[in-house]
Amino acid sequence: MSFLLARLGERSAKHPWRVLITFILSIVLLGGVAGAVGAGFTTEVRLGNTDSQKASDLLLSEFPQASGDSATLVFHSDAAGGVTAESAQATLADAFDEISGQVDVNTITPLQVSADQSTGFVNVVFDKVAAELSADHLNRLESAVEKVDQAGIETSMRGAVVDRWRDREPPVGEFLGIFAAFILITLLFRSFRATMVTIGAALIGLILGNSVLAVVSGFTDIPSVAPTIAIMLGLGAGIDYALFMVSRFRTRLRAGDDVVTAVKNANSSTGKSIITAGAIVVVSILGLYVTGIDVIGRMGLAAAIVVAVTALTAVTLVPAFLKFAGRRVLPRAERKLEAGTVSVKEEEGSRSRRIAGSVSKRPWIWVTASSLLLLLVASPALSLKLGQPDDSNRPVGDTMRVAYDRLNEGFGAGFNGPLLVAVDVKSAAGDELVANLSQKLTELDGVKAVAPAQFNDANDVAVLTVIPDTAPQSSETSDLVKSIRSEVIPDALNGTDANAYVGGQTATFDDLATKVSDSLVLLVLVVVGLSLLLLTYFFRSIALPIASAFMNLLSIAAAYGVVTLAFQTELGAAILSVDQQPVVSFVPMLMFAILFGLSMDYNVFLISAIREAKDAGMTAKQALIKGVGNTASLITVAGAIMALVFLGFMITTETEVKMIGLGLAVAVIIDVTIVRLILAPALITLLGERAWWLPKWLDKRLGKQPSMTH
């Protein structure tokens, strides 16, 4: 691989314009293909062989009129008569007439009014799912109800159509992350050109990666939150990979290489580490598919695509940009000096070397202390509760939050999370059977109301809408779902060939949380196992991959603990200005897959530097201290950039993105401080020469030793 990467770097440096034009044309071409194949992202959650999925599939096949998504329009008035006042009724009737004639609107349900007559709502049901509509559909709805608002009646809306097509906040966090990266890289390199090569290549790689993702979304369903996660990860990884490449290029220039030779040598060595690190991230994220949870697997696929493209960009486009920049990537004072006369100052990394030296004198104490500290930070995760945020967790004043609160006040806490019981009757006595089931549901503790059954045209499938007493996030609602499935339905359908399934958003998210809990251990085993195999090949060691996995698991556990404190405790929620809420069910699983791969990035670069020093004839302890010193500044800056990029994504109203951003940032900060400066040196010191041991038979099987220089 090193030879191929060296050739690739050399060709890119000799033909930089050709490489740049190829990237630009690829982005343009992929954009055209994405438009042609109907690229788009979906809010649908499919969960395979689960009760909620069976309910959804049955209703969609037997109630085609309900196959589209909807928008719930909520109206509130404190005036006399509320929304039932004559003037209010006239205004609402005009709005409903206008909406009923809009494109793709199937039906508008009758206005339902609260007991105090202050709040009412209608459901606007479309012919298509939200992903197949457009922002114009939502704009027309907003225009129609604007007249109602102007008449003094408060209007708000929620639902899949609203969530999919409403205006999103500008990407302030992303811009702040890029700006912070610009400052940090400039301070590190002291060269504007070096900074522009790093940031520019990362951004182009990110655009190309998202273009590929857009094309893929035209052929397979990609969850709507996936592009945000992919951008978050791709931006952080892309900047890091380019940063390491530029740094190595500068080192080769200082050693006396001409520009093309420096690119060739940098791509041969650091390019190898980048491809290795990127491969581990991709393998870790794609490991999500072993869970059997399709929606989570496709989130991983989206992130893996973007990371893979950014890694390839680092070994193709960065060499071309380095040829453009030449010696101007060096600080101004070094550019005119004769090649080979410039060297890195000895004091660079001296503080880190001193820390590593101190740690190596008492390794057992530092391994124990740092491990206990990380376990203490991780301990809150023992009470981690999985769930799904709802509109009550949105910012105050958000239209979806207002609609949720008004429905909660007017109709009860459970009204925002109805359960749909789909009954496949399959017998002539369907009416009686469904009536019996409805009666048993009505008598069940925790049920506020059961709407009259609706039958399809063939009269062999019915749907019962169950309104719980409690809110969607409440554990009592989850218990109610379990009671209906395990007690009420079996009792009501006993002795018949009918089937009934509990669906709806609340039941779907409960099923998702259950599947996540059941498959998390499998994910950990698969991701750790595959990573150990890859690292054994690249490190040529048995002990180092195991030590790396141990360190990664500790930092991930600590990140879980911080996320639990931040979102599930009153203090943490107050600091972040969010509501207390469960951790989104797929967040721990996604965090694990991403973090295990990302943490290995820094392991690869650190251990590569130690290996290089050891191959130069140093003892294990000397190589450790030199490797830590040589990489400390670079890894610290790279980690700081990645953490800031991740924290920037917390400037959003999307709760799951906030959680992932915080968790990833915390893990990276822990990784470049406690793990890299203390735990890693202490563990490697304890291993000594055994760190590099590999059975001879395995060494033969693995083939030629790969170059792992940083």
PyMOL commands that set and color helices and strands:
alter all, ss='L'
color gray80, all
select helices_A, chain A and resi 2-14+16-36+51-62+64-66+82-84+86-100+130-132+135-150+160-165+172-189+192-217+226-254+259-291+294-329+332-335+350-361+363-383+391-393+399-411+413-416+430-443+475-492+505-539+543-568+570-576+587-615+620-648+655-692+696-702
alter helices_A, ss='H'
color red, helices_A
select strands_A, chain A and resi 70-76+105-108+112-113+119-126+154-158+386-387+419-424+447-450+454-455+461-468+499-503+583-584
alter strands_A, ss='S'
color yellow, strands_A
deselect
rebuild
show_as cartoon
